[in-house]
Amino acid sequence: MHGFPICHILFCMNRERIAMRITRLVRHSFHLSRERFQLPEDRYADWALLAAQGGRFAYELASDEGTVARGFSQYGDVLLCPPGYVLRRDALEPVLFHFAEFAVDDPRDLPIGNVRVSDLQRLDSTFACLKDWQQDVPDRRDDSEGEHLLLDLLYLTVRARRQAERRENRCGDPLMEQAAAYIRQHALEGRLSLQQLAERLRIGPSQLTRRFQAAYGVSPVRYATEARLAKARALLADAELTLDEIAERCGFQNAFYFSRVFTKYMKSSPSAYRKTHWV
């Protein structure tokens, strides 16, 4: 029996209420690095969840009327497919992932398609617990624990979608939407300059920072840092990459600076994080 953070789940559920409970966990599986999916497409009788813990894949959701959503999914995303829809997927690089099929009593809160989770530390913790639960001896495995953990994953997804909708409604600033897109595009290249971004948008650096903070709740620098750390967490699952290589791919000057920033925000060194999350 594992010490899963069930009380933590209930606390967060009360803080932002979601009228939903899992009535049946059909199956959950965790798959190590795979270069391709065993089934490139399938149709499920219940809700299906696909979440990459590493790697990247293309997806398409289709109903009887045609394509509903398509795009790319990677670490930090959760893909939800409603009952009766066709889910197509294609691994673009070796991917390790969680898959679950489940039924809920009230699906109104569940988004359809790919959702970017904002609380990546909580996501990592839930992934780790799901993996431990999945690898337990079947006779000792408690289905209620799996349902609690899956519900926590759904909570993170619903919460992230609600936060994104609030940001969109609150933002109302097309110029800052351009700024956010520019930061996401260039943060990993290590060539991000807020001065150049401000000039590109034809506003002053101080105005850029003030308007971005009002629109997204964080400064442009913090926004870029979060993008870099999200990529770094995904790359740390690959034991073949050195810290220098990860630092370069994530836009950090060197491994020392990368380690300092990672430890500051994640409360764990990259090496310690890798030991905990490498599979």
N, C-alpha and C positions, 0 to 999 in steps of 0.2 A: 504494500500500500504506500503510495507516494504522498508527500505533504503538499498537495496542490493548493494554490492560494484561492480557495473557494470564497472565503470571507472578503477577499479583495475584489472578487468578481461581483459579489452582491453589493458591496459598497458603491462601486462604480455604476452598477445598474440602477441603484437608487438615485445617484447624483444626476443622471440623465436617463430618464425612464424610457424603456423600450417594451412595448406591450407584445411580448413574444416569448414562447418557450419551445424547446425542442421536444416533440412528442415521440420521435423515433430516430435513433442514429443507425442508419442502414449499414454503413461501413465507413471506416477511416483507414487510410494507408499512407505511409511515408516512404518515398522512393529516393534512393541514392542517385548520384549523378548518372543521368541517362542522356544519350545523344539523340534519342527519338522516343516519342510516346508509343506505347504498345498499340493503342487504338487512336488513329488520327482523328476519328470523330465518333460520337455516340449520342444517343438520346436517352435521357433519364426520366424515370417515373416520378422521382422526387427532386428536391433542390440538390444541386451539385456545387461544390466549392473546390477551386483549384488555386493554390498559392505557392509561388516559387520561393524557396529558401535560398536559392542560388541559381544563376543562369537567367535565360530570357527565352520567351516563346511568343509566337504569333497566335492569335485566336480569332474565332468568329462565332457569334451566336445567331441562330436562325430559328424563326418560328415557321409555321405553315405558310405565312404570308410573305416570308423572305427574310433577308438579313436584318437583324436588330442592332447588332453592335459588332465592331471588329477593331483590332488594334494590336498592341504589344503589351505583354505583362512580364514583370520581373520582380526581384526581391523588393518587398515593401508594398506590393500590390496584392489584392485579393479579388479573384474573379468569381462571380456568382451567376449560375445558370438556372433559370426557373424550370419547373417540371414540364416535360413535353417538348422543350427546345432541343435543337441539335447543337452540340458543342464541338467545334473543330479546333484543333490545336496542332502546332508544328514547332518543334524545338529549334531555335536559331543558334543555340550553343548548348553544351551539356547543362542539364537542369536537374536540380534536386527539389522535390516538391511534396506538398501535402495535398491529398485528395480526400474529400468527404462527400457522402450522399446522406441526406437527412430530410426529415419532415418537421414542419413547425405548425403550431396551431393558428397563428396569425401572421401571414407574410407581408402585411402592408408596409412594414418598416424596411424590408429588405430591398436594397437597390439591385438593379439588373446590370450586369456588365462588370467592368474593371474599376476598382476603387483603390486609390493611393492612401494607405494608412499613415497617419501623422505620428502616432506614438510608437516608434520603432523599437524602443526598449521593451515596452509591454508586448509587442508583437514577437520579439525574440524570446521572451520568457514563455509565452504561450506556445510557440513552436517547440521549444525545448521540452516543455511538459507533455505536449502531445506525442512527441517522439518517444519519451520515456514510457508513457502510458501504452503506446502502440507496441513497444518492444517487450512489455511485461509478458509473463506466462499467461496464455489465454484463460486458463482456469482461475487465475488470480486477478484477472482484469475486471475492474468494476465499470460497467457501462455508464453509470451515473457520472463518474469522473470524466469520462470522455465527452459526455454531453455538456458538462459544466465548461470544459475547456473549449469546445466548439462554440458554445454560446458566448464565451469571452471573445473569441475570434470574430464572431458575427457582431458583437457589440462594438469592437474596434472599427469594423467596416462601416456600420451604420453611423457611428459617431463621426468618422472621417468624412463621410458623405454630407452629413449635416453641417459640419464645420466648413466644408468647401462651399456649400450653398450659402452659408452665412457670409463667407468672405466675398463671394460673388455679389451678393446683395449689398454688402457693406462697402465694397470697393467702389463701384460706380466710377472708376477712374481708368479709362482705356489706356492712358499713358503709362500708368503703373503696371497694367497688365503686360504692356510691351516690355517694361523694365524686368518684370519677373521672368518672362520668356527668354529675354537676353541673358539673364543671370543663370538660368537653368542650362542654357546652351553653352555658355562659356566658363562656368565655374570649374568644370573638370579639366579644362585646358590649361589652367594656371596663368591665363592671360587676362583675367578679369580686372578691369580698371573702372572704378566708379566715376572717376573724372571723365573718362571717355564716354561712359554710359550717359552721364549728365549732358555732355556736349551733344551726343547723338540725339537725345530727347529735347535739346535746346532749353534746358533749365539749369539752375545752379546746383552744385553738389549738396548744399544744405537743404534746398527745397526737395531734391530727390529723396534724401533720407527722411525728411519729415512726412512727405506724401506717401512714401512706401510704408513707413511705420503705421500710418493711419489706415492704409489699405489692407495690409497683411498682418499687422500685429507684431512684426519683428523688423529689425533693421535690414537693409540690403546685405550687409556683411554677414549677419546671422543666417539669413536665408541661403546665401551661398555656402556657408559652412555646413548647414544641415544637408544640402545637396551632396557635398563632398563626403560627409560622414556616412550618408546612406549608401553611397557607392562603395566606400571603404568597408563597411560591414559585410556587404555582399562578397567582396573580393577576399576578405579574410577567411571565408569558408573554403578557399582554394589553398591547400597546403603547399602548392608548388611555387606560389608567388612570394618573393621577399618583401620586406617592409619598404625597401627602396622602390621596388617596382609598383607597389600599391600606392605609395605616396605620389609617384609620377603620374599614374593613371587617374588620380583623384585631384590633381591640381595643387598639391602641396610642394613646397620648395625642396624638401628633403625628408628623410625618414625621421630625423630627430624632431623637426617641427611638426610633422604628422603625428608622431607619438604624443607630443605635448598637448596638441589640440584634442586628439582623440581621448586622452586620459581626462582632460578637463571637463569635457562634455559627457562622456560615457561613464566616468567614475571607474574606469578599468583600462589597463594598458592594452594596446593592440595584441600583444602576445598572450595575455591572460584571456582576452576575449576570444582569440582564435582557439585556445585550448578548450574553452567551454562550448563553442559553437561549431567547431569543425566536425564534419561527419564523413 
